[in-house]
Amino acid sequence: MDSTLHPGINLDELEVINKLLFFSVNSLNLFSFHFKDHGKRIASSNPKDFIKEKISSIFKDKKKYSIYLYCTPRFLGYVFNPISVYLCKNSKNEIKYICYEVKNTHHEQHSYFLKINKKYDNKIYSKLNKKFYVSPFLQMQLKYKFALANNKNNFSLNVDVYKKNQLILKTGINSKSKALTNISLIYELLKNLFFSQKIMILIHYQAI
């Protein structure tokens, strides 16, 4: 279970975190968030525009939503996000859409979009057919089962991978919700030094 920093970045309020000493948007810093890592993967395009366009085209919904992105930020310019999660919330703070943005070690990307109608036990459950190679050591004919929980204190995502009806892999994210401050960033630095590099090593370790 990954317990590293996954801040819920409000994509409408990037100017706020850009004022932090150790966190920058689209420029090098100790921690940074770059548009080119997400969405359309274009340096000039806020990922929220990609999400809004997809919701409009897939679900024919043009309502206004607050879009939060949970991902690992760059550390000293480097990052690898096997999965990033967009939560689209309405004015009542209810999650109406989710996008699971998946990447592999070749820097390719695929996005799964879901419309949310119900929660069970304060979690959102989803089943998806695999449509994209993440690890080079897991075949395509697999199914994902997601269980997502998000509240003011915690963000968690459990991902179970099935081959037919057999569970073959369990993974996930568990991140405490905390405000991004200079102090909290230093704490995360000391706790999770070189986390993205470790993820890359573990993915390739599956081949052994």
Order of alpha helices (4+ residues) and beta strands (2+ residues): beta-alpha-beta-beta-alpha-beta-beta-beta-beta-beta-beta-beta-beta-beta-alpha-alpha
